[in-house]
Amino acid sequence: MASFQVWGVMGACDDDSPKQCWIVPDNNGHVDIKDGDTIPVDAFCKCTELQTVTIGDSVTSIGNEAFDRCTNLKSITFGGKV
């Protein structure tokens, strides 16, 4: 089984923060994160288009508040090795 961690300093996603979509969701509101090992702090701050996320096996850590204020986020699916 792969190890997984949530890390980082406290995020800054608050009422005054701009919307961020580290990866722009497709027309169905989906993001497929395949490459890299880290999802940054505040990666999707207020990304209201985001509805579903698939996180691949190469991702081993997620920064604090990476999905903060994603009010339409319904599900996150992790790869088979996580």
C-alpha positions as CSV (number, residue, x, y, z in Angstrom):
1,M,0.0,0.0,0.0
2,A,1.3,3.4,-0.9
3,S,1.8,6.1,1.8
4,F,0.0,9.4,1.6
5,Q,0.3,12.6,3.5
6,V,-1.4,16.0,3.8
7,W,1.1,18.7,4.4
8,G,1.9,22.4,4.2
9,V,1.4,25.6,6.1
10,M,-2.0,26.8,6.7
11,G,-3.5,27.9,3.4
12,A,-4.7,31.4,2.7
13,C,-8.0,30.6,1.0
14,D,-10.4,33.1,2.6
15,D,-13.2,35.5,1.6
16,D,-10.6,37.9,0.1
17,S,-8.7,35.3,-1.9
18,P,-8.9,35.1,-5.7
19,K,-10.3,32.0,-7.3
20,Q,-7.7,29.5,-8.3
21,C,-8.0,26.4,-10.5
22,W,-4.5,24.8,-10.5
23,I,-5.8,22.6,-13.3
24,V,-8.9,23.8,-15.1
25,P,-11.8,21.4,-14.9
26,D,-13.2,19.9,-18.1
27,N,-16.7,20.7,-19.3
28,N,-18.1,18.1,-16.8
29,G,-16.3,19.7,-13.9
30,H,-13.7,16.9,-13.7
31,V,-10.0,17.1,-13.1
32,D,-7.7,14.1,-13.5
33,I,-4.4,14.6,-11.6
34,K,-2.0,12.0,-13.1
35,D,1.5,13.5,-13.0
36,G,3.6,14.8,-10.2
37,D,3.8,13.9,-6.5
38,T,2.2,16.9,-4.9
39,I,-1.0,18.9,-5.1
40,P,-0.1,22.4,-3.8
41,V,-1.5,24.3,-0.9
42,D,-4.7,26.2,-2.0
43,A,-4.5,24.5,-5.4
44,F,-8.2,24.8,-6.1
45,C,-9.2,27.7,-3.8
46,K,-12.8,28.7,-4.6
47,C,-12.7,26.6,-7.9
48,T,-16.5,26.3,-8.0
49,E,-16.4,24.6,-11.4
50,L,-14.7,21.6,-9.8
51,Q,-17.1,18.7,-9.2
52,T,-15.1,15.5,-9.3
53,V,-11.4,14.7,-9.0
54,T,-9.4,11.6,-9.8
55,I,-6.0,11.5,-8.1
56,G,-3.4,9.1,-9.7
57,D,-1.0,6.8,-8.1
58,S,2.0,9.2,-8.6
59,V,0.5,11.8,-6.2
60,T,1.8,11.2,-2.7
61,S,0.8,14.4,-0.9
62,I,-1.9,17.1,-0.8
63,G,-1.2,20.6,0.5
64,N,-3.4,22.1,3.2
65,E,-6.7,23.5,2.0
66,A,-6.0,22.3,-1.6
67,F,-9.8,22.0,-2.2
68,D,-11.0,24.7,0.2
69,R,-14.3,26.4,-0.8
70,C,-14.9,24.1,-3.8
71,T,-18.6,24.3,-3.1
72,N,-19.6,22.0,-5.9
73,L,-17.0,19.3,-5.3
74,K,-18.9,16.0,-5.0
75,S,-16.2,13.3,-5.0
76,I,-12.5,12.5,-5.0
77,T,-11.3,9.1,-6.3
78,F,-7.9,7.9,-5.4
79,G,-5.8,5.6,-7.7
80,G,-5.6,1.9,-7.0
81,K,-2.3,2.0,-5.1
82,V,-3.3,4.6,-2.6
